[in-house]
Amino acid sequence: MKRRSLFTMVPAASALLALRSSGKPITDGALTSAGFTISVQCWSFRQFTLFEAIEMAAAAGAGGVEVFPGQKIGGELGDAKVDPAKVAEQAPAILAQCEKHGIVPVNFGVTGIPKDEAKARLTFEFAKALGLYGVTTEEIASLDTLEKLAKEYDLKVCFHNHPKKPNYKMWNPDYILETIKDRHENIGFCADIGHWATTGLDPLEVIKKVGPRVHAFHMKERASIEEWTHDRPFGTGIIDNIAILDEVRKHGFAGNVSIEYEHNWATNQPEIAQCVGYLRAYSKMRA
């Protein structure tokens, strides 16, 4: 049996186990035995509140969540939306909900961060209060400010990519790499695998070029490279996420792998659980 076929089979059982999770603390912490964190980008659960997304991610077996700005928080904060300017009010509630369900916040984004240092500092203070690993952004025009604060707060700044479109440069990994190559090591990529595929780029070939600078993933699976296809459980498409993870781990990757699942919005938790199972199986095989 080919290794990829094995990984296609493993998640189904893992998904059933994950969905029976009682949300107890993860005994081994957020890091897997392969050295990275399995998280869910809460955008995957954007039709729910953040509190619900945290609970759903934990039940799916993830160890972390990536929080995004503007999501309704829920719980005692009701319809209030995630906002770094309200850190004193929001951070304790978010952390309490994460602790309740045995999960940790790992990243914040994708978020705009201005050049103005005082305004940009709000995002970094929010990240610090949540104990995050990094922030995810596309604001490469703010690079000088971001580099200064990334060093000061010892946080990763992870540059994200969307698909190619007119007058948009961030789709191009060569552009990002050329812009950040001489910057502090805390500056790197949040590699959105699916968006590269939609653009017609082979994600594995891109990773072979930018691997040392990858700090985080928005990991996806697709049926095609060359055209848009919807997200699907890992191991059921054509993206070689196994080889992609092997490649970044050659360079000491110890960041977060966020599962971003932009399909079946109201009912995608079982599919996300399959993706978690895939990553946990990989981690055990590479431990």
Summary of the structure (lengths in Angstrom):
residues: 287
radius of gyration: 17.7
end to end distance: 20.7
largest distance: 56.0
contacts: 1024
relative contact order: 0.17
helix: 46%
strand: 15%
